[in-house]
Amino acid sequence: KMEIFRKKFTSILNELKSDAFFSVVFSRPVTEEIAPTYFTLIKKPIDFLTIEKRLTRYTDYYKRPEIFALDINQMCENCKKFNTPDTNYYKAAVDLMKKFRQLYDEEFPEYPFQL
């Protein structure tokens, strides 16, 4: 079961990463050089690379689909918290979450993700 989950998680992550804009915004950890005040505001940083590492290094890191969804949601919420609604970054977070929910619901209809 875990292997099936991991394949689906990887597929969803790859689909999100294939969007050029999502990839630019979320591909790597935010650094102090990019956003000097980021870590005073954001206490749980997360990005595509970190999620990918968790998938490849730990075969059972995401024991349930909801745990994977929480990391994606955390990434989007961090972006929205740090950026204002009029920025492309904020809009990317909103769009990514919409796309993620669509993919997640297709792959895991029996594991509803609600916030």
C-alpha positions in Angstrom: 0.0 0.0 0.0 2.8 2.4 0.9 4.4 1.9 -2.5 1.2 2.7 -4.3 0.8 5.8 -2.2 4.4 6.9 -2.9 3.9 6.4 -6.7 0.8 8.6 -6.6 2.5 11.2 -4.4 5.4 11.3 -6.8 3.0 11.6 -9.8 1.1 14.5 -8.2 4.4 16.2 -7.2 5.8 15.8 -10.8 2.6 17.2 -12.3 2.8 20.3 -10.1 6.5 20.7 -10.8 5.8 20.5 -14.5 4.0 23.9 -14.4 6.8 26.4 -15.1 5.5 29.1 -12.8 4.8 26.7 -9.9 8.3 25.3 -10.4 9.9 28.8 -10.2 8.1 29.7 -7.0 8.1 26.4 -5.1 11.0 24.4 -6.4 13.6 25.1 -3.7 13.7 26.3 -0.1 13.4 30.0 0.5 16.6 31.6 1.7 17.5 34.6 3.8 19.1 36.1 0.6 15.8 35.9 -1.3 13.5 36.9 1.6 15.4 38.3 4.6 12.4 38.3 7.0 10.9 35.0 5.8 12.0 32.9 8.8 10.7 35.4 11.4 7.2 34.9 9.9 7.3 31.3 8.6 8.0 28.7 11.2 7.5 25.5 9.0 9.1 26.2 5.7 8.5 23.6 3.0 9.0 23.3 -0.8 9.0 20.8 -3.7 12.6 19.8 -3.1 12.0 19.0 0.6 8.8 17.0 -0.2 10.7 15.1 -2.9 13.5 14.3 -0.5 11.0 13.0 2.1 9.5 10.8 -0.6 12.8 9.4 -1.8 14.7 9.1 1.5 11.9 7.8 3.7 9.7 5.1 2.2 7.0 5.6 4.8 7.3 9.4 5.6 3.9 10.0 4.2 1.9 7.2 5.8 -1.4 8.5 4.6 -2.4 10.8 1.7 -3.6 13.4 4.2 -0.1 13.9 5.5 1.2 14.5 2.0 -1.6 17.0 1.5 -0.8 18.8 4.7 2.8 19.5 3.4 1.4 20.9 0.1 -1.1 23.0 2.0 1.6 24.2 4.4 3.7 25.3 1.4 0.8 27.3 -0.1 -0.2 28.8 3.2 3.4 29.9 3.9 3.5 31.6 0.5 0.2 33.3 1.1 1.2 34.4 4.6 4.5 35.9 3.4 3.2 37.6 0.3 0.3 40.0 -0.3 -2.8 38.9 -2.3 -1.8 41.2 -5.2 1.5 39.4 -5.9 2.1 36.7 -8.4 3.5 34.5 -5.6 0.2 34.6 -3.6 -1.7 33.9 -6.8 0.6 31.0 -7.6 -0.1 29.5 -4.1 -3.9 29.8 -4.7 -3.6 28.2 -8.2 -1.3 25.5 -7.0 -3.7 24.5 -4.2 -6.6 24.4 -6.7 -4.6 22.2 -9.0 -3.4 20.0 -6.1 -6.9 19.5 -4.8 -8.0 18.3 -8.3 -5.1 15.9 -8.6 -5.5 14.7 -5.0 -9.3 14.1 -5.4 -8.7 12.1 -8.5 -6.0 9.9 -7.0 -7.4 9.6 -3.4 -11.2 9.8 -3.5 -11.4 7.5 -0.5 -9.1 9.9 1.6 -10.9 13.2 1.6 -8.6 16.2 2.5 -10.4 18.9 4.4 -9.1 21.9 6.3 
